[in-house]
Amino acid sequence: MRSGKSARSAEIPVTVGVEEEYLLVDPVSREVSPEAEKVVAHAGVRLGDHVTTELTRYQVEIRTDPHTSLSGLRDELRSARAAVSDAAAQLGLRAVSSGAPVLGLRTPPPFTPGPRYARSVATFGALDDEQSACACHVHVGVPDEATAVRLSNHLRVWLPALIALAANSPYWDGRDTGYASWRTVTWGRWPAAGPPPYLTSRAHFQDLVDGLIASGTVLDRGGLYWDIRPSHHVPTLEIRVADALPTVEDTVLLAGTVKALTASALAAIRGAEPAPRPRPEMLRAACWRAARDGVTGDAIDLSTGRLEPAAVLVDRLWNAARGFLDTGDLALVRDAHVRLRAQGNGADRQRAAYRRRRRLTDTVDHLVHAMTAPHA
């Protein structure tokens, strides 16, 4: 592990921004509500084009500006969540940040009107039926696409740990799925999803994407659903592996960890260190295991192929990240990491809320509270 001093000496600040997707719920039935277009219109008064609709009418998406400090990101996330929650309340609804709907999902869900969404439904059929799942995408700034490709190679080994850290979708439409992150499993069904391949160059990446588009496997660059991908519309590398997280502090923990891992990877690239190359089959298996067990079960050690406690994997992630966080960021991430170790991830907390009275409505109420609470 490199020291914080060596990380700071690089003098290349890593910028980080976030996209979060939220679900709308009825406060009485606690079922998801298809009123996203109205909520976006209300929230847009405060957030402008930083809030938008998503594939289904249950979902609202926000995006932040890029930030060099996690405190700035935290403050913007708090404001965005408050704006969406207030807009939902004006319509008699509530907003939650969860990787999957807990109650009331229709199949197929009500889709947002628009030519691209209609084309997706026509092309992929029932695959779109489960896209009420919500994610948190972390964008890190990159100077060019070639750097993004090299960073992807270095970061992909951490995907299982990030899945475990951010798992927040144990329930799906009224039942416990047996997974900490059911959203990860549903997204894995898409033809161009899951861990990205090892990419030998920018040309390799472009040739592969062109082939996927030409074959009709994806509609366009935006339909590339790998867990890590160079963004198709902004100069960033997009880490797409996480569920939508219950609290702002959970999102800051994820974003800060990704930011630190990126700084570490940039240092490795400058030092001409080769990227890890786990076997693709084992990397995919490790992601599946992380989606099932989260931070409280077992994980796959990619160096041996054997099981180890998931807590060991999370500690390894923390040890790799913390040396690349400056003083202000380190304090925020460390506090969130301590809460993670004490209370579990979002999936653990959803299940804990259910166990108190064995009512899924309590889980939804927990998520409503967590949406804007300092800690939950």
DAGI-V156833 format. One record per run of one state. SS is the DSSP state (alpha for helix, beta for strand, coil for the rest). FROM is the first residue (numbers start at 1). TO is the last residue. If there is no record, write none. Layout:
BEGIN
<<SS;FROM;TO> <SS;FROM;TO>>
END
This chain:
BEGIN
<<coil;1;3> <alpha;4;9> <coil;10;15> <beta;16;26> <coil;27;31> <beta;32;32> <coil;33;35> <alpha;36;50> <beta;51;53> <coil;54;55> <beta;56;56> <coil;57;58> <beta;59;63> <coil;64;66> <beta;67;67> <coil;68;69> <alpha;70;90> <coil;91;92> <beta;93;96> <coil;97;110> <beta;111;111> <coil;112;114> <alpha;115;130> <coil;131;134> <beta;135;141> <coil;142;144> <alpha;145;166> <coil;167;168> <beta;169;169> <coil;170;170> <beta;171;172> <coil;173;174> <beta;175;176> <coil;177;180> <beta;181;181> <alpha;182;187> <coil;188;192> <beta;193;194> <coil;195;201> <alpha;202;214> <coil;215;220> <alpha;221;223> <coil;224;224> <beta;225;226> <coil;227;227> <beta;228;230> <coil;231;235> <beta;236;243> <coil;244;247> <alpha;248;270> <coil;271;279> <alpha;280;293> <coil;294;297> <beta;298;300> <coil;301;306> <beta;307;309> <alpha;310;322> <coil;323;326> <alpha;327;343> <coil;344;345> <alpha;346;357> <coil;358;359> <alpha;360;372> <coil;373;376>>
END
